[in-house]
Amino acid sequence: MLRPGKLFDNFWLKLLSLALAIMIWFTIYLAVQQEQRSILPPAPVSVPENSTNAPVQKN
């Protein structure tokens, strides 16, 4: 069973470990977000209004 004082044994070491874990998680999270942005396709190119998508007929 957990003693109430056991939580505070090596408190600063536990706090440092938690801070490092959060920093590592945040770094990986940002890297994944950046990777997902670079995978997205480029924005569609706008087509001029005077062009049509009619098929070309061969004679």
MARLO-708444 format. One record per residue: residue number from 1; residue in three letters; x, y, z negated of N, C-alpha, C in turn. Coordinates in nm, 4 decimals, decimal comma. Last residue first. Example, Ala and Ser with C-alpha at 12.3 -4.5 7.8 and 13.67 -1.06 7.14 Angstrom:
2
+-------+-------+----------+----------+----------+----------+----------+----------+----------+----------+----------+
| palum | mivex |      nc1 |      nc2 |      nc3 |     cac1 |     cac2 |     cac3 |      cc1 |      cc2 |      cc3 |
+-------+-------+----------+----------+----------+----------+----------+----------+----------+----------+----------+
|     2 |   SER |   1,2850 |  -0,2250 |  -0,7080 |   1,3670 |  -0,1060 |  -0,7140 |   1,2900 |   0,0030 |  -0,7870 |
|     1 |   ALA |   1,3190 |  -0,5690 |  -0,7800 |   1,2300 |  -0,4500 |  -0,7800 |   1,3200 |  -0,3300 |  -0,7800 |
+-------+-------+----------+----------+----------+----------+----------+----------+----------+----------+----------+
END
This chain:
59
+-------+-------+----------+----------+----------+----------+----------+----------+----------+----------+----------+
| palum | mivex |      nc1 |      nc2 |      nc3 |     cac1 |     cac2 |     cac3 |      cc1 |      cc2 |      cc3 |
+-------+-------+----------+----------+----------+----------+----------+----------+----------+----------+----------+
|    59 |   ASN |  -1,0109 |   1,3475 |   8,5801 |  -1,0689 |   1,3223 |   8,7123 |  -0,9850 |   1,2262 |   8,7889 |
|    58 |   LYS |  -1,0899 |   1,3524 |   8,2322 |  -0,9890 |   1,3243 |   8,3358 |  -1,0608 |   1,2961 |   8,4675 |
|    57 |   GLN |  -1,1986 |   1,5962 |   8,0032 |  -1,2340 |   1,4922 |   8,1003 |  -1,1229 |   1,4771 |   8,2027 |
|    56 |   VAL |  -1,1631 |   1,6501 |   7,6611 |  -1,1093 |   1,6819 |   7,7933 |  -1,1415 |   1,5667 |   7,8864 |
|    55 |   PRO |  -1,4227 |   1,7400 |   7,4276 |  -1,3275 |   1,6461 |   7,4852 |  -1,2827 |   1,6885 |   7,6243 |
|    54 |   ALA |  -1,4283 |   2,0380 |   7,2292 |  -1,4877 |   1,9601 |   7,3361 |  -1,3829 |   1,8633 |   7,3915 |
|    53 |   ASN |  -1,3813 |   2,2106 |   7,0245 |  -1,3354 |   2,0735 |   7,0066 |  -1,3947 |   1,9816 |   7,1130 |
|    52 |   THR |  -1,2624 |   2,5381 |   7,1138 |  -1,3678 |   2,4387 |   7,0929 |  -1,3044 |   2,3024 |   7,0743 |
|    51 |   SER |  -1,1717 |   2,8732 |   7,0213 |  -1,1375 |   2,7391 |   7,0673 |  -1,2520 |   2,6439 |   7,0364 |
|    50 |   ASN |  -1,2372 |   3,1144 |   6,9081 |  -1,2667 |   3,0979 |   7,0497 |  -1,2289 |   2,9595 |   7,1020 |
|    49 |   GLU |  -1,1512 |   3,1105 |   6,6413 |  -1,2933 |   3,0994 |   6,6698 |  -1,3237 |   3,0738 |   6,8173 |
|    48 |   PRO |  -0,8679 |   2,9031 |   6,5588 |  -0,9254 |   3,0273 |   6,6114 |  -1,0705 |   3,0068 |   6,6546 |
|    47 |   VAL |  -0,8529 |   2,7193 |   6,2592 |  -0,8661 |   2,7118 |   6,4050 |  -0,9251 |   2,8432 |   6,4528 |
|    46 |   SER |  -0,6171 |   2,6991 |   5,9937 |  -0,7417 |   2,7542 |   6,0476 |  -0,7384 |   2,7512 |   6,2002 |
|    45 |   VAL |  -0,4974 |   2,4063 |   5,8501 |  -0,4670 |   2,5179 |   5,9392 |  -0,5979 |   2,5687 |   5,9967 |
|    44 |   PRO |  -0,5217 |   2,3140 |   5,5051 |  -0,5611 |   2,3004 |   5,6450 |  -0,5310 |   2,4275 |   5,7244 |
|    43 |   ALA |  -0,2272 |   2,2834 |   5,3005 |  -0,3582 |   2,3444 |   5,3253 |  -0,3932 |   2,3315 |   5,4737 |
|    42 |   PRO |  -0,0692 |   1,9602 |   5,2705 |  -0,0673 |   2,1051 |   5,2901 |  -0,2084 |   2,1571 |   5,3202 |
|    41 |   PRO |  -0,1557 |   1,7193 |   5,0132 |  -0,1332 |   1,7578 |   5,1521 |  -0,1332 |   1,9099 |   5,1663 |
|    40 |   LEU |   0,0288 |   1,6580 |   4,7107 |  -0,0913 |   1,7064 |   4,7764 |  -0,0619 |   1,7469 |   4,9211 |
|    39 |   ILE |   0,2739 |   1,6127 |   4,6004 |   0,2173 |   1,5063 |   4,6824 |   0,0953 |   1,5553 |   4,7603 |
|    38 |   SER |   0,3295 |   1,8273 |   4,4385 |   0,4109 |   1,8137 |   4,5592 |   0,3572 |   1,7044 |   4,6513 |
|    37 |   ARG |   0,1510 |   1,7856 |   4,2291 |   0,1338 |   1,9033 |   4,3157 |   0,2122 |   1,8879 |   4,4442 |
|    36 |   GLN |   0,2590 |   1,5601 |   4,1113 |   0,1270 |   1,5512 |   4,1740 |   0,1021 |   1,6697 |   4,2648 |
|    35 |   GLU |   0,4968 |   1,6663 |   4,0089 |   0,5026 |   1,5624 |   4,1116 |   0,3691 |   1,5514 |   4,1837 |
|    34 |   GLN |   0,3960 |   1,8362 |   3,8111 |   0,4725 |   1,8931 |   3,9226 |   0,4786 |   1,7943 |   4,0387 |
|    33 |   GLN |   0,2840 |   1,6461 |   3,6398 |   0,1987 |   1,7476 |   3,7015 |   0,2681 |   1,8087 |   3,8226 |
|    32 |   VAL |   0,5158 |   1,5098 |   3,5636 |   0,4114 |   1,4387 |   3,6374 |   0,3189 |   1,5380 |   3,7067 |
|    31 |   ALA |   0,6466 |   1,7137 |   3,4253 |   0,7102 |   1,6536 |   3,5427 |   0,6075 |   1,5796 |   3,6274 |
|    30 |   LEU |   0,4700 |   1,7610 |   3,2119 |   0,4939 |   1,8661 |   3,3112 |   0,5569 |   1,8102 |   3,4381 |
|    29 |   TYR |   0,4929 |   1,5110 |   3,0793 |   0,3635 |   1,5579 |   3,1270 |   0,3818 |   1,6647 |   3,2357 |
|    28 |   ILE |   0,7625 |   1,5126 |   3,0058 |   0,7143 |   1,4118 |   3,1013 |   0,5814 |   1,4551 |   3,1607 |
|    27 |   THR |   0,7549 |   1,7284 |   2,8228 |   0,8435 |   1,7313 |   2,9392 |   0,7969 |   1,6327 |   3,0456 |
|    26 |   PHE |   0,5744 |   1,6327 |   2,6300 |   0,5410 |   1,7528 |   2,7062 |   0,6271 |   1,7632 |   2,8321 |
|    25 |   TRP |   0,7160 |   1,4125 |   2,5262 |   0,5855 |   1,3925 |   2,5897 |   0,5518 |   1,5110 |   2,6793 |
|    24 |   ILE |   0,9393 |   1,5461 |   2,4190 |   0,9573 |   1,4467 |   2,5246 |   0,8266 |   1,4253 |   2,5991 |
|    23 |   MET |   0,8119 |   1,7049 |   2,2232 |   0,8892 |   1,7675 |   2,3311 |   0,9095 |   1,6720 |   2,4473 |
|    22 |   ILE |   0,7019 |   1,5066 |   2,0577 |   0,6134 |   1,6011 |   2,1271 |   0,6867 |   1,6676 |   2,2429 |
|    21 |   ALA |   0,9360 |   1,3859 |   1,9654 |   0,8384 |   1,3068 |   2,0404 |   0,7448 |   1,3981 |   2,1188 |
|    20 |   LEU |   1,0523 |   1,5987 |   1,8243 |   1,1195 |   1,5439 |   1,9419 |   1,0240 |   1,4628 |   2,0286 |
|    19 |   ALA |   0,8604 |   1,6273 |   1,6190 |   0,8877 |   1,7386 |   1,7109 |   0,9561 |   1,6884 |   1,8381 |
|    18 |   LEU |   0,8844 |   1,3781 |   1,4905 |   0,7573 |   1,4171 |   1,5516 |   0,7780 |   1,5293 |   1,6533 |
|    17 |   SER |   1,1469 |   1,3983 |   1,3993 |   1,1089 |   1,2909 |   1,4911 |   0,9787 |   1,3238 |   1,5631 |
|    16 |   LEU |   1,1226 |   1,6150 |   1,2225 |   1,2096 |   1,6251 |   1,3391 |   1,1745 |   1,5186 |   1,4432 |
|    15 |   LEU |   0,9534 |   1,4959 |   1,0340 |   0,9083 |   1,6133 |   1,1075 |   0,9921 |   1,6338 |   1,2332 |
|    14 |   LYS |   1,1193 |   1,2935 |   0,9365 |   0,9930 |   1,2590 |   1,0013 |   0,9409 |   1,3753 |   1,0849 |
|    13 |   LEU |   1,3206 |   1,4514 |   0,8252 |   1,3537 |   1,3569 |   0,9310 |   1,2286 |   1,3159 |   1,0085 |
|    12 |   TRP |   1,1767 |   1,5848 |   0,6303 |   1,2345 |   1,6623 |   0,7402 |   1,2764 |   1,5717 |   0,8551 |
|    11 |   PHE |   1,0995 |   1,3717 |   0,4552 |   0,9997 |   1,4535 |   0,5248 |   1,0583 |   1,5250 |   0,6456 |
|    10 |   ASN |   1,1968 |   1,1559 |   0,3028 |   1,2592 |   1,1906 |   0,4310 |   1,1653 |   1,2751 |   0,5178 |
|     9 |   ASP |   0,8883 |   1,1189 |   0,1502 |   1,0260 |   1,0695 |   0,1560 |   1,0800 |   1,0972 |   0,2955 |
|     8 |   PHE |   0,6237 |   1,1870 |   0,1728 |   0,7187 |   1,2962 |   0,1676 |   0,8640 |   1,2508 |   0,1567 |
|     7 |   LEU |   0,4902 |   0,9459 |   0,1656 |   0,4775 |   1,0276 |   0,2856 |   0,5860 |   1,1345 |   0,2900 |
|     6 |   LYS |   0,5266 |   0,8562 |  -0,0922 |   0,6019 |   0,7911 |   0,0146 |   0,5991 |   0,8729 |   0,1441 |
|     5 |   GLY |   0,3531 |   0,9649 |  -0,2736 |   0,4841 |   1,0285 |  -0,2595 |   0,5658 |   0,9722 |  -0,1440 |
|     4 |   PRO |   0,1345 |   0,7869 |  -0,2594 |   0,1181 |   0,9268 |  -0,2173 |   0,2523 |   0,9961 |  -0,1949 |
|     3 |   ARG |   0,2172 |   0,4680 |  -0,1145 |   0,2167 |   0,5565 |  -0,2305 |   0,2000 |   0,7004 |  -0,1817 |
|     2 |   LEU |   0,0375 |   0,2310 |   0,0577 |   0,1140 |   0,3544 |   0,0714 |   0,1023 |   0,4390 |  -0,0549 |
|     1 |   MET |   0,0834 |  -0,1179 |   0,0000 |   0,0000 |   0,0000 |   0,0000 |   0,0883 |   0,1248 |   0,0000 |
+-------+-------+----------+----------+----------+----------+----------+----------+----------+----------+----------+
END
